[in-house]
Amino acid sequence: MKPPPPREEFALRETSPAIGVAGIAGDKLNSTYDLVEQMQYLYVRVVKAKELPGKDVTGSCDPYVEVKLGNYKGTTRHFEKNTKPEWNQVFAFSKERIQASIVEIFVKDKDVLKDDFIGRVIFDLTEVPKRVPPDSPLAPQWYRIEDLKGGKAKGEIMLAVWMGTQGDEAFSEAWHSDAASVGGDAVGKIRSKVYLSPKLWYVRVNVIEAQDLVVNDKTRFPEVYVKAMLGSQGFRTKICQAKTLNPMWNEDLMFVAAEPFEEPLLLSVEDRVGPGKDEILGRCLIPLHMLQRRLDHKPVNTRWYNLEKHITVDGEKKEIKFSSRIHLRICLDGGYHVLDESTHYSSDLRPTAKQLWKPSIGILEVGILSAHGLMPMKNKDGRGTTDAYCVAKYGQKWVRTRTIIDSFHPKWNEQYTWEVFDPCTVITIGVFDNCHLHGNNVVKDSRIGKVRVRLSTLEADRIYTHSYPLLVLHPSGVKKMGEVQLAVRFSCSSWINMLHMYSHPLLPKMHYIHPLSVIQLDSLRHQATQIVSMRLSRAEPPLRKEVVEYMLDVDSHMWSMRRSKANFFRIMNVLSGMIAVGRWFDQICTWKNPITTILIHILFIILIVYPELILPTIFLYLFLIGIWNYRWRPRHPPHMDTRLSHADGAHPDELDEEFDTFPTSRGNDIIRMRYDRVRSIAGRIQTVVGDLATQGERFQSLLSWRDPRATALFVTFCLVAAIVLYVTPFKVCILFYGIYVLRHPRFRKRLPSVPINYFRRLPARTDSML
């Protein structure tokens, strides 16, 4: 049973962008930058100047350069009292917006009242050379600057001017004319950037025992536990039950750490002297870079660490030397994959240790082309505006496109590449509104929407060009925020390695040899996402915490009535196939179509006479179904489905509950109503679970003699059945049973069968429950 198709506005659209067309250099561009539309730019590199004249009263010069093309104007930084400045800045002007035939480069002297003109250089755009990578960069040349009348002025400037595309090496660092309204430090916040997630390790701390502890109160035995801190992560062992000064625990504590290791592991042995009152018996500090790195499940060597204790004497902190120590086994577990994403749509499944990595199986290339119909995300000067950028995450590599200023139809046309190590992974692409271009560092970047693409659903070497709807769930309901146009290609380098991956476990083998509990994994994933978001937010330009958390689905574990309904109907959709087979078999048994039923009788008799044909027949049937379904195989990658998610029909109160904070911030009446609703749903679940338990207990009571008459009947039946099956060939028994099941309705009764009547009369333990 297929779910109903999504609404037309929420559907995926296949597009035909003009990608792979080299506009200025034939086919040379196709091999390296062929998943985006080529965008032409005029590049001006301002390198340095020399022999500039002094314009101030003191004879000094504070030079800067102004590059002007029509109405667009970009300026370099200025230098104080320097006649030989070096700028090495690049300016890029979009050819689509060029409305002039010349580009002017002015050299000016910064002044308090009015900047002084030093000279200029003019280039005719028809004479500007064209360049396409992998050509070497155009070499800058010295140009004599001229005055306004065209005469020679004092000084020279080194420049390079050329026509290129977004594939040029200078593109990412250039000042762009479409961001001319952004100035100062904000220019760095709109450039494209590639980030790498920090390398994450699991830190396993096995607390074994402590010896020779010294307590202040000698009249009581200590209640000792070990507390471990790594940054903001804190765990502790249970209190040792043995009342001794040499306690033992043998407990494992797990942490997440990121390279480079910035904070040490702090262990403290503490004594619970009273409710809410603990006394520190000793501490030790362990740098993480000194720990042994483990690649498999073999235990590492243990080590004794001395415990230090400080006391305050006359206001000064002094260390006490004594013989207390703690026995630990600590290592960096490199055989695990540190989960910072949900396993359902993880982009990387490799272990931390690089020595355990398998070779790559292919290349993923993504062209982030454009967006259409974006909604206004903020107000500026009394009108709605959007400054959109894209973020893509796959494996450890994050990419961020440049920000397109004030556009509801931005065009990025940027292409990125990732190595693929597992086809059963997902790339996530999100679109955001940049809210930090005007000095406001308090407001968070707004989410416009995101897209997930599972690589295993893509055909190798095919270019998928689609426009994906950007859907965001609001308290008022699901809303389409626009569309993002992508071009995706998955190229396989080794078919054998890729097919062999389907026989490997999804996660590294340490997850199965020495598994972590579900609670541990949830806690460690939360710590990993916090570390990743913190490290990436410290980059320049920062990839902000709200962006990283949205891409990693940090809040996906929170309760949602909508998600619960969606998951229930997903289960029902899976079971619908079995239900359909049951209905079909019921129609066979009731002779709805006599010809089909007779054919089933014939097939059944053949399989009983020749049982060796049963398995080949089943596999042949499955093969034929697969070949038949190949004609209707999906031709488009999956996308966000509002019907499957139950987002378009969710009740407003359910959405309000989903967006509520944790702990809740709603009023008592609303909380009481939601609590009653959860109790009602839990009551139904309780009934279903109780029914399942009842059926299981009835099976147990077959031989338990809880009902002596029922058990006596079952034991007698088993004896008779054993004798009959012993003297009768098994094929004959199956044949008669099959004919009995498929008998004509004329020989059937509407009452339940004898075995069902017998089973329902068996006792369960429900009558023993309060």
N, C-alpha and C positions, 0 to 999 in steps of 0.2 A: 504494500500500500504506500503510494508516494504521497508526500504532503502536498497541499495545494500550492501552486506557484505564487511567489511574492508579488506584491503590487508592482505595476509597471514602473513607477518612479523609483522603486527600491531595487530594480533588477539590474543585472550586469549587462553592459553593452559592449559588443565587439566594435572596435574602431579600425580605421585604416590611415594612420598618420604617415607623413612623408619621411619615414625613417630609412636609414641606410643609403641616402642620396647625398653624394658628395657634391656640394655646390661649387667648389672652387678648385678641386684637384682630382677630378676623375674618381677612380676606384681606390685611390690610396687611403681614403678615410674609412672605407667600409670595413676594413679588418680590425680597426681599433675603436671606433666610435660610431657604431652602426645601429644602435637602439634608440637614438634620439634624433629629433629634427635639428638640422644644422642651423645655428644662429650666427650670423655674421657680426663681427665687432671690429671697430677701429681701435687699435692699441697704441698708446703713447707711453713710452718708458722714459722718464726723466731721471738721468743718472747723476750728473754733477755739473758744476760750472767753474769757471776760473777767470781771473783777471777782471772781476767785476768792479766797477768804479764806486767810490764812496759818495753817498748822497746826503748824509747828515752833515751838520755843522762841524762835527768832530772829524769828518772824513771817513767814518765807519759805514758799514753796510749790513743790513739785516735782511738777507735775500729770501725770497720764496718764488715759486713758479705757479702761474695760473694757466691752465689748459682750457681753451674755449672752443666749443664747436656749436655754432648756432646759439640756441638759448641755454645750452648746458655748459656748466663751468665747474671745474675741479681745481683744487689748490693743494700744494704740498705744504708740509710744515715749514716754518721759517727758522733761520739760525741767527743768533745774536752775534753781530760784529764778526762776520766771516765772509771773506771775498772768494773762498774756495769751498763752497758748500757741496755736500754729497747727500742727495735725497734717495735715489734708487727706488722711486715709486712708479707704479704702473696705473694708467687710467684706461678704462674700457668704455667705449661709446657704442650702443646698439645701433646697427645699420638701419633697422626699421624706423628709428626715430631721428635719423640724420636729416636735417633740412638745410644744410649748408654745403658749399662746394670746397671750403677751405677749413683747415684747423689751425688755430693760432696759439702759440706758446709764448706767454708773456713772462718776463723776468721783472719782478718788482721788489722794492725796498719797503719793509714794514715800518710804518710811522704811526705816531699817536693820532694825529689829525687826519691826514690823508696819505695813502701809500704812494711812494714815488715810482714813476715808470723808469726802468733801466733799459729795456730793449725787448725785442720779440723776434720769433722765427715763424714763418708761414709755410704750410705745406698744402699743395693742391691735391685733393682726394683722388683725382684721376691718375696721379703719378705715384700713389702709395703702393709699395710692393705687397704681394700676397704670400702668406706663409701657412703651411699645414704641417703639424707634427706627423712623422718623426723628423722633419727637417730640423736642422740645428737652429737655435735662436738667432734672430737677426742681430748682427753686431752693431752696437751704438756708435755713432760718429759725432765728431765735433762740428758744431755749426756756429758761424759768426753771427752774433745777434745784430738786429737792425733797429733803427729808430722808426718813428711813425711815418716818416717820409720815404722810407726805403733805403736810407743811407746807412753806412756802417756805424755801429756804436761800439763802445769799448766793452770787451768781454766775449767769452765763448761759452756754449752750453752743449753738453753731450746728450744726444737723444737717439731714440730708435722708434720709428713709426711704421706700422704694418697693419694689413688687414688679416684677420684670423677668425677662428671659431671658438666655441666654448671648450674645444679640445686642447686649446693652447695651455702650456704650463703656467703662463702668467694669469690665467683666468681667475683662479681661486684667490689670489692675493691682490687683485686689481680693485681700484675704486671704480664703481659702476655708475653710469649716468642715470640708470633707473632708480638709484638710491641717492640722488643728488640732494634730497631734502634732509638726509641724515648726515650729521656732522660730528666732529669731536671723537670721543671714545666709542660712541655708538657704532661707528663704521666697522669696528672689529666684531660686533655682535651680529652682523648680517652676512658675514662671509661663510662660504661652504667650508666644511671641516670633516675630517675623519678622526674618530676616537677609537680607542681600544679599551675594553673592559679590563680591570685589574685581574691578574692571575690569582684565583681564589684557591685556598687550601682548607681542608678540614684539619683542625688541631685536636688530636685525641689525647686526653689527660687521664691516665689510669692511676687513681689514687689508691695505693696499696696499704700503707700503714705509716704510723708515726712512732717515734721512740723517745723515751726520757722527757716527757712533757713536764713543765714546771708550772704549777698553779699557785695563785696567791693564797687561796683558802685551803689549808692542808687538812681541814676537818671533813671535807666532802670529796667524793669522787667526781671527776669532771664528766660533763655531757658534751663530748667533743664532736665537731664536724669540720670539714674543710670547705672553705669558700674560695672560688677561683674567679678572677676578673680578667677579661681581655677587652680593653676599650670599654664600650658600653654594654658588653655581654657579661652576664654574671650567672654562675651556677654554683650549687653546693651539694655536698654529699648528704646522706642521711646521718643522723646522730648515732654514733657507735653505741650499740646496746651493752657492750661489755664495759663495766665501770672500772677503767684501768688507765694508767698513765702511758700505756703502749697500745693505743687503739688500732684496729684494723677495719678497713672498709672494702677494698677491692672493687671500686666503682669507676665507671667510665664517664667522663665529662667531655662533651664535644663542642668545639667552637669553630667559627669561620674567621680566617685571616687572609689578608690580601698583600701581595708583594707590591712595592717594597714594604717590609714589615716595619711599622712605625711605633708600635706600642708593645711593651713586654707583657708576659703573662705574670699576673700577681696572684700568689697563693697565700692564704692565711689560715692558720689553724685556730679555731675559736671555740670557746667554752660557753655553753648556755647556762649562765649563773642564775637566771630568773626570767620571768615572762617579759619578752622584749628587751632583755639586757644580755649582751654578749661581751665576753672578755677575750681579747686577742692574746693567744699564747705564743705566737711566732709567725713570721712572714718570710717569704723568699720571692725574689724577682728573677724571672727566667727569660732572657732574650730569645725570640723565636728563630732568629737566623742561626742559632747554635744547635737547633734541634735536628735529630736524624729524620731523613725523608724516607718513608716506607712506600714501596711499590706494590706489595702483595699483602697477604694475610699473616705472614710470619711475624711473631712478636719481636719487638726491638728490645735491646738491653735495658734493664732497669738501672736506676741511679739514686743514690742518697743525696739529698740536698739539706744543707744546714739551715735552720730556722733562726732568724734574727728578731730581736725584740728591743724596743726603745722605751726608755722611761724619761720622765722630765724631772731634772734636779736643778733647783734654783733657776727655774725658767729656761733651762737649756736642755735640748734633747740629746740623750746619751744612749749609746748602744750597749746592751748587756751581752756579754759573751757567755754562752753556755752550750751544753752538748745536745740540745734537742734537735732532732732532724726528722725529715719526712722521706718516705720511699715512694718514688714515682716511676712510671713508664710513660714517657711523652714522645710523641712523634707527629710529623706532618704526613697525613694520609694522602698520598698522591694517586692511589688506585681508584678513588671515587671521582665521580663527576659532581661538582658542587652546584646544586640546583639553585638558580636564581630566577628561573621561569617555571611555569607549570609544565609538567611532563606531557600534557596533552598537546601542547604546541611549543615544544622546546626547539630552539634553533641550533643547539649544540649538545652532544651527548658524550663527548670524549672525556677521558679521565684527566685529572690535573697534570700528572707527570707526562712530559712530552715524549719520554722514552716508550710509553705505552700506546702512542698514537698509531693508527693504521694509515697507510697512504691515502691520499685524496682520490675520490672517484670521479670528480668532474668539477665544472666551473658554473657558478650562477652569475648571470649578468642581468642587471636591472637598469632600465632607462626610466627615470622619473621625468615624465614629459611636461605635464601641465595639470591645472585644476580648472574646473568650470563651475559657475553658479555658486560660488562661496557666499555664505551669509556674512553680513557685517557683524564683527565681533566686538567692536568698541566704537566709541564716539570721539571724533576729533573735529574741532572747529564747527560743532553743531551738525555734523553729518556722520553717517556710519562708514567705517573703514576696516580693512583687514590687511595685515602684514604677514603673509603666509610663508611658512617654510616646511619642508618635509624632513622626517627622521626615519631611517631604515636601520633595522637591527637584525643581524644574522651572525650567529657564533659570537666571537669576542669583538667583532668589528661593528661599530656604529658609524653611520654617515649622516651628515646634516647638510642639506642644500642651502644655498644662499636665500636670504629673505627677500621676497619681492614686495616692494613698498606700495601700499595703497592700491591694491588690485584685487578684484573679485574673480579674475580669470588669469592667474599668474602662469607664466611659462618658465620652467626651470631648465628642462632639456639637459639634465646631468646624468651621466652613466657611471655605474659602479660595479665592481666585480668582487666575488667572494669564492674562496675554495670550498668545495663540498666534500664532507667526509661521511655523510649518511644521508640517503635519499628521504628517509622518513623524518624530515625536519621541516620547520616552518619559518618563513621570513615574515617579519612584521614591518609594515610601513605606516607611519602616522603623519597626520598633517596638523600643524599647530599655528596659532597666531602669536607673533612676537610682540610682547607687551613691555619690552624693556629698551625701547629706542629713544625714549624721551626722559631718561633719568629716573624713572619710577621703578625701584627695585623691590617694592613691596608686593605689587600685583603679580600673580602667577600667569605664565603663558597658558592661553586657553586652548582646550582640545577642540579640534574641528572634526576629527574622526580617524579611524585606522582601518587597515586592510591586512588580512593574513593570507598567505599563499603557501600551500603545502607542496613541497617539491615532488613528492611521490605521485601527485596527480598530474604532473606535467610530462608531456612527451619530449623525448630527448631531441635537442637541436631544432625544435620548433619555436618560433617567435610568437608569443602571446601578446597581443595588443588589445587591451580592454580599458573601458572606463568604469571604475569601481565606485559605487555610491558610498559616500561618507556618512554613516549613520551613527548618531549619538542618542543615547537614552537620557531624557530629561525627566524631572518629576511630573511634567505635563504629558509625557509620552515620547515615543520615538520620533526623531526629527532628522530629515535629510539636510545636511549642512553643505552639500555640493557633491562634486565628483572629482576623482583624481585619475588621471590617465597614465597608465604604466605600460612598459614593454618589458617582457620577461623572457629569458632564454636559459634553459638548463642544458649544458653540454656535457656529455658523458665521455670521460677519457678511457674508461675500462669497463666494458659491459660485464666481464666475468667478476671483477671486484664488486660491482654494484649489485649484481644478482646474488653474490655470495653474502652480502650484507644482510639479506633477508633471513639467513639462517643464524645470524648472531643475536645474542641478547640485546635488548634495547639499551640498557645501561651497562657500564663496565662491570666486570665480574665480581669486584669487591662488594657491589650492592647485593649480590646473591650469596656469596661465601660468608660475608660478615655483615648482614643487613642491618640497617638502621630502622627504628620504629617510625610509624607514621607521624607520631607526635614530634619526634626528634627532627624528622625531615621538614615538617612545617615550621618549626622554630628556627632551624638552620637556614631555610629558604628566606624567612623574614630577615634574619641577620645579613644574609648575602645580598639581598636587594638593598638594604640600608647602606651597606659598604659600597656597592656599585654606584648608587645614586650620589653618595657623598663624594666619591673620587671623581666622577664625571662632572659634578657641579663645580669642582675646583679647576677644571680645564679652562682654557681661554680660546675662544668664547665658551662660556660654561654650557654644558648640557644639563638643564635644570632638573631639580629633583622631581617636580611634578611631571615632567616629560618622561623621565626614566621610569617612574612608578607606573604611569599609564601604559607605557610600552611593555612593561614586565607583568602587567595585570596583578598588581599587588593586592587589590581588594577582591579578587575573584573568589576567595574562600568565604566571604561574608554571606549570611543567610539572605535568601531572596525567595519570596513566594512565587515570583514569575519564573525564576530558574528551576524551582522545584517542579512546577507544572510542566515546564518544557522537558525536563529530564524524564518525568513520568510518561509523557506522550512519546518520547524517544524510545523508552522501553516497550511501550505498547506497539509502536511501529515495527520494532524488531520482532516482537512476538506475533505480529499480524501474519507473517508467513506461516508459522506453525499453526495458527488458528485457521488459516485458509486451507492448509493440508488436512486438518481435522474435519473441516466442513466438507471438503471433497470426498474424504473417505466415508463420511456419514452418508453422502449422496450415493456412493457406491453400495454401501450396506443396505440402503433403503430402495435400491433399484430405481432411482429417478430416471436414469438412462440405461435401459436393459442391455443395449449393445455394449456400452462401455463396461458394465458390470460383468457381462459374459467374457469379454476380452481380459478383464482383470482375473477372472477365474482361471482362464487358460494360462495366463502368465504365471499365476500362483502355482498351478500344478506343475508347469515346466520347471520353475525354480525349486520346487520340492523334489522332483525327480532328479534334477541336475543341480544340487546345491552349490557346486563349484562355480556356477554362473552368477551367483548373487552379487558378490563384490564387483566383478567386471561390469555387470549391468548397472549397478549404482554409479560407478565412476564414469561409464560411457554416457549415462544420462546427464551427469553433472557437466561433462565435457560438451555435450550437445547444447545444453542450456547456456554455457559460457560463450560458445561460438555464436549462438543465436543472438545473445545480448550484445555481442560486439558491434552489431550494426547500429545500436542505439547507445553506444558508449558516450560518456560526457565529453563534449568538445571544448568546454570552457572550464577554467579553474573555479573551485568553489569560492563563495564570498559570504559576507554576513547576511543571514537569512532571518528576516523579521518574523515570519510565520513560525519557523522552527524555534526561535527564541521566545515566542509568545510576547513579543514586544509591542506589536501593533494592536493587540486586544487586551492589554493589561489594565486592571482597574486602577484608577488614580491613587487609591489608598495603598495598594500594593506597591506602586512606584514610590510613594512617599515613604513607605517603610523601608524600601531598598536604599533610598538616599539618606535615611536617618543616620546620625552619627552613632558611634559605639564608645561609651554607653549612650543610651538614647537621650535625646533632648526634647522629646514630645511631652504633652501634658498627660495627666493621670487618666482622663477619660479615654484618650486615644490608646494609651498603653493597655488599659483594661480591656478595651474592645479587641485589640490585637492579641492579647494573651488568651482571651476566650476563643478566638479563632484558631490559634495554634493548638489549644486544648481540644477543640473539636476535631481538627485534622489528626492530632496525635491519638485521639480515641479511635478513629477509624483504623489507623495503622496498628494500634494495640489489638484491635479485633482480628485483623488479618494475621498478625503474628501469633495470636492465641490459637486461631484455627489451624495454622501450620503446626504449632506445637501439639495440638490435639491429634492430628493425623499421625505425627511421629510417635506419640505415646501409644496410639492404637496398634501400630506395628510392634512396638516393644511388648505389648500385652498379649500378643499371639502365643508366646511361649512362657509368659511369666506366671500363669495360673492365678492371675488376679481375678479373672472370671473362670472358675474351674470348668464349667460346662463348655464355654467357648474354646478354651485351650484344649479340652478333651476332643471336641469335634475337629479342631485343626490338626492335632496329633494323629487322630484316626485317619483323616483325609491324607496326611503326608504318607502314612504307612500304605494305604491303598494305592496312592499315586505312584509310590516307589515300586510296588509289585507290578502294577499295570505297565509302567514305563520300562520295567526290566524285561517283561515277556513280550512287549509290543515294540516293533521297530519305531525309532524316533520319527522317521519320515512319515509313517502312517499316523502317528499322534498329531503331528503338526498339520498334516493334510486334513484330518477330520476337524481339528480345531478351526482351521481357516475356513473350511466350508460352513461350519457352524456360525462363525462370525459374519460371513457374507450371505447368510440364508435370506430367503425371500421374506418381505414384510408379512406375508400371509402366515408365516410360522413365528412371528414375533409378538411379544406382548409389550404394552406400553409401561408396564411396571418395571422398577429397577431389577437388575439381575440378582441372582442368589449371592454371588460373592460380594457385591456392593452392599446388599442388605446385611450380610454377616459382618462385614467390616465396620459398618456404621453402628452396629450394636456392641462393638468392643469397648471396654471401659477406658477412659482417660483420667488424668489427674485434675481435671477442671473442678470436680466436686470437692477436692481437697483445698482449693484456694479460698482465701478469705474474701 
